[in-house]
Amino acid sequence: MPSYEDDLPRFEEFDTQVLGISVDSVHSHDAWAKSIGGLSYPLCADFYPHGEIAEKFGVLRTNPEEPAYGASERALFIIDKEGIVQWIDVHPIGEQPDNEELFDVLRKL
């Protein structure tokens, strides 16, 4: 997520709001953001009811037999101004698409 911070001016050129959402608490978000030197975009806590947003977007890990049960998948969504999901990427925890891939999608909207 720090790479989004680094490219925030480019996201703003596309009239884009970057935000992070996870099932962690506000306190956890604050501590994490502080540990990486801060963020200037919002971090939203999908904490209570636990994972409600992640579940609606199909990325909540709901199988108690699977690792990280109750967490959300690592996922990116680009949602247009009408609220329509235009692009989804679900990826392993240590990976994420290059921001250029996101800018290519934004150019097409």
Stockholm file with secondary structure:
# STOCKHOLM 1.0

chainA/1-109         MPSYEDDLPRFEEFDTQVLGISVDSVHSHDAWAKSIGGLSYPLCADFYPHGEIAEKFGVLRTNPEEPAYGASERALFIIDKEGIVQWIDVHPIGEQPDNEELFDVLRKL
#=GR chainA/1-109 SS CHHHHHTHHHHHHTTCCCCEEESSCHHHHHHHHHHTTCCSSCEEECTTTTTHHHHHTTCBCCCTTSTTTTSBCEEEEEECTTSCEEEEEEECTTCCCCHHHHHHHHHHC
#=GC SS_cons         CHHHHHTHHHHHHTTCCCCEEESSCHHHHHHHHHHTTCCSSCEEECTTTTTHHHHHTTCBCCCTTSTTTTSBCEEEEEECTTSCEEEEEEECTTCCCCHHHHHHHHHHC
//
